[in-house]
Amino acid sequence: MPIPLRADFDAGGLRTAARQTKNAAQARRLLALAAIYDGASRTEAARISGVTLQIVRDWVLRFNAEGPAGLAGRKAPGQAPRLNDSHRVALAAVLESGPMPAIHGVVRWRLIDLCQWLWEEFRVTVAKQTMSREVRALGYRKLSARPRHHAQAEGAVDLFKTASPRLEEVAREKGVAASALEIWFADEARVGQKNKITRRWARRGTRPVARQDQRTASTYIFGAICPKAGKAAGLVLPYCNTAAMSLHLAEISAAVAPGAHAVLLLDQAGWHLSEKLEVPPNITLIPLPPKCPELNPVENTWQFMRDNWLSNRIFRCYDDIVDHCCHAWNRLVEQPSTIMSIGLRDWAHGF
């Protein structure tokens, strides 16, 4: 016996719904059921829609259960996910903790390693593509690791950001207004004939080549930046010692605005804290914690200069190195917005 249609609808109501819907498949199904309300057989309704009797029966069941909305087009549910919530929680935990080489046999997780770990832990098999979708859905991406000194004290960076002297203390000690203080960062970089080779665009599957010198002539760039003002002061010198640092401090002192006082943050190299260092009266030195180069944005400045102006070059002689270093530093000085984008740090403004 055919399954009867629900009694709270009629042919006219279904035809009206068919005219109003923008879903062509739903309209076709509504018209087929409207014909049944008018007395047509299920075979005639199937012929009207171009489907089989079984499909008409399925439409009737969906219509009786959900009304016209039940006849709207639906996406096939597809295969049930292999991973459940507990699997995903465990996967996120193992991604956060990282692999243990002695146990897992790798020093970083690859997708194939995660698939193997999932099988060993839960006896669940997934493909690499599935694992990639799951990992990305959890919010993880493959990112370059930020280097950190192996001997850095735990929490040294955060402690320095929160416990360092404030601007008001330095201003009170030097007798100037806090608004007249300038925060500077300083560092040195060695540039030589054994130059860096950067990444470059090349066709997939090829390995690009670049010339590299093996000679050893080199020089030093002494650089300091004031990110808030977008200015910089630097020298290219043949040696890295206390005398050279004194010359650099004099250069920074000349770049400080009249009536202002510079707070210079720098690492604890011997020539930075030497008693023989000649510190101008408008500069106060604040040493950074040991083995914490990530606190100094000048490190990022060196990376920017090497990647854009100094790498992939063959320097003919020492004078050629000096000329290129001076040219690169002067280009940086001419770009205050670049200095600001590289050097500004939220924590530094809380001194």
N, C-alpha and C positions, 0 to 999 in steps of 0.2 A: 504494500500500500504506500502511495506517495505521502511524504511528510507535509502536513498542512502548513500554510503560511500563517503568521500571527494575525490576529483579528483587528488590531488597532491601526492598521494601514489599509489603503485601498489603491486601486490602479491610478486614479487621478493624482493622489498624493505622491506616488512614486514617479509619475511622469513630470510633475512639477519639480521634484528634487533632481531628476535627471537634467532638466533644463538649467537649473541653477548651479550645478556642480561644474567645476573646471577639470575634473578628472574623467577622461574619456572612458577608461575601463569601468569606473563606477557607474557612469551613465548607461553604458551598455548592459550592465548587470541589472540595474534598476528597471530598464525597459523590458528585459526578459521576464522579471518577476511581475511587472505590471501586466504583461500578457497572460500570466498565470492567474492573476486576480480577475482578468476579464473572462476566464473560462478556458483558456488554451491549455493543451496538455503539456506535460513536461518535455515530451519529444518535440513539440512545436517550439517551445521556448528555447530548447537546445539548438534547433535549426535556425531560429532568429539570431542567436548569438554566435553560431558557428562553433559550438563546443559540444562535448559529450554529456550524456545524462548524469554521469557521476559528478561532473563539474557543476551542473545545475543544482544537484543535490547539496553539494558543498556550499553554494551560494545561499540556498534556503536555510541551511543550518546557521551560517554566519549572520544572515538577516534576522532570523528569529532570536538570536542571542544578543545582537548589538544594534539592530535597526539598520538604516541606510549607511551609517558610518562603518558598519562591518563589511560593506562591499567596496570600500575604498582600496586602492592598490597598496599593497604592503611589500616591504623588502623581505626577502627570504632571510630567516634568522641565521643560516649558515651553521658551521660547525661550532660547538661549544668551546670556549677558551680552554686551553690546556692548563693554564695557571689560575689558581684561585687567590683570594686575598692573603691567605697565610703564606703561599709561595712568594707573593710579591713583597711582603714584609721581610721575609728571610733574604730575598734577593737584594733589597735595598740595604739591609744590614751588612751583607757580605761586600757590597760595592763600597760602602762607607769605610769598612775596616781594611779592605784590600787583601790580596792573597798573602799567605805565608809560604815562602819559597820551599821550606823543608817539607811542607805537607802537600801543597798544591802543585809544586814544581815549576811555578812561573813567578815573575816579579811584577807583573801587571796583568789585569784581566783582559782577555780577548773574548769575543762572543763565543767562540768555540770552547774556551775554557769554562765560561759560565754555563753553557749547555751541558758540559761534562759534570760540573759541580751539581747542577740541578738533578741530573740522573743519579749521581751518587747519593744525594741527600734524600730525594723524594721519589726516585724511580719514575720520573716524568721526562719524556723525550720531546724536545722541540727543535726546530730548525734554527739556523743562525738568523734568518730573516725574522722569524717570530721573536727570538730573543732580542733582536735589535728594536723591534716595535715596543716590546715590553719595557726595555730599559729606557727608551726615549719617553714612553708614557709616564714613567716614574720621575721624569725631570732630569735625567742624566744625559750628558753629552761628553764626547771625547775631547778634552781640553789639554793644552800644554801645561805641564806642572811648573809652578813657580819655584825657582831654586831657593834653598835656605841653607845657611851654613850648618855643617854637621855638628859643630860644637856650640851652637847658639843656646843660651840658657832658656829654659821653658818659661814662657810668659814675659820675656824681656821686652818684646816689642809692645805688647799691650800695656805693660807697666810704664814704659817710657811715655806713651801717648797720654796716660792719665795722671802720672805723678811728676811730670817735668815742671820746671819753673814757669810761672805764668807771666804774661807780658807786663802785668802791673808791677810784679816784683822787680823785674829788670828795669822798668821805667823808673820806679821809685829809687832804685840803687843808683841809676845814672842821672837822675834829676831831669828827666824829659817826660813829656806826655805819652801815654800809651798809644795814642793815635799816631805819634811820630816814630814809632818803631817799625823797622822793616825786617822781615824774616827772610834770611838768605840760606842757601844750601851750597856746600862746596865739596869738590872732589877732584881727583886727577885721573887721567887716562893715558895709557901708553899707546902710541901709534907707531908702527914700524913696517919694515918691508915684508915681514911675514904677515901678510894681511889676511883679513877674514873673507870667506866666500859665502855670499848670501844665497837664499833661495831665489829661483827665477822661473818664469813661465817656460814650459817646454811641452812638446807633444807627449801624450801619454805613452808609456812603454819605452821612452828614450831616456838616456842619462846625459844631461847637459854637462859641458866641461867649461872650466874657467882657468885662466892663467893665475899662477901663484908663485910669488918670489920666495926664495929660500935665504936671501941675505938678511943681515941682522941689524942694520942701521935703524935707529928709532929716536923718538922724541916724546915729550910729555905735554899734554894740554892741562893746564890748571884752569878749571872752570867753576864759576859760581853763578847761581841764578836767584833772582827775587821773583818768584812766580806771581805774587799778587800784583806787582807793578809791571810784570812782563819784561824785565830788564836783566842783563847779564854782564859779567865782567870776567875776562879770561886772559891768560898769557900762554904762549907756547915757549917752553924752556927746555934746555938740554938735560937738566938734572932734576931729580925729585928729592929735595932736601930742605933743611930749615931756611937757608938763604933764599931759595926759590919761593918757599911759602911766604916769607916776609914780603917779597916783591908782589906776590899775588894779593896779600892782605892790603897792601898800599893801593893796588888797582881797584879792589872792592871798595875801599874807603873813598876813593875818588868818585865812585859811581853812586854812593849813598846821597840821597837828597839833602840839600842844605838844611841844617837844623834837626835832621833825623838821626836816629841811632840804629845800627844794624845788629840783629841777633843772628849770628852765623852758626848753623848746625853743620857739623862735620864729624867724620869718624875719628877713632883714637890712634891714628898713625903717629909715629914718633915725632915727625916734623910738624904735626898739627898742635901738639901739646908741649913742645920743647920750651924750657925756660929761656932759651936764647931767641925765641921767636919775638919779633917786633910787632906788637899788636897796636894798631892805631886807636886813638881814644874814642872814636865813634863806632867801634866794633866790640861786641861781647861774644866770646866763643862759648858754645854749649856742645860738649861732646855727646855723640850718640852712643848707645849701648854697644859693647863689643860684639863683633860678628853678626851685626844686624844691618847689612847693606840695603835691605828693602825699605828702610826708613828714609833713605836719601834719594830724592827724585832725580838727582844729577846722574845716577846710574842709568835711569831711563833715557836721559838726555844723550849719554854716550851711545846707547843702543840706537837711538834715532839717527844720530850723526853717522855712525858706522853703516847702518842699513841704507842710508840715502846718499851719502856723499863720500865716504872714505873707503868703503869696501870694494872688492873686485878691481883694484888698481895695482899697477906696477910702479913703484916709486924709484926713480933713477938714482937718487942720491939723498943725502940728509937734507940738503936745502929744498929738494922737491917735496919731501915729507912736510917740512915746516910750511912751505907755501900752501900745500893742500889743507893742512890743519888750520892755518890762519883763515883761508878762504871759507872752510866749513864753519868755523866759529863765527865769523862775520855774517855769514848767511843766517845763522841761528839768531844772532843779535838783531837782525833786520826783521825777525818774525816774532813780535811780542805775543801774538795769539798762540803760537806753537809753544813758547815757553810756559804760558799760563796753562795750556791744556795738558802738558806733560808734568808740570811741577806742582800744581795746586793740590793740597792735601787738607781735608776737613779737620783732621786732628791738629794740624800745625797752627790753625787760627785760634786754638784754645790756650796757647801759651800765656 
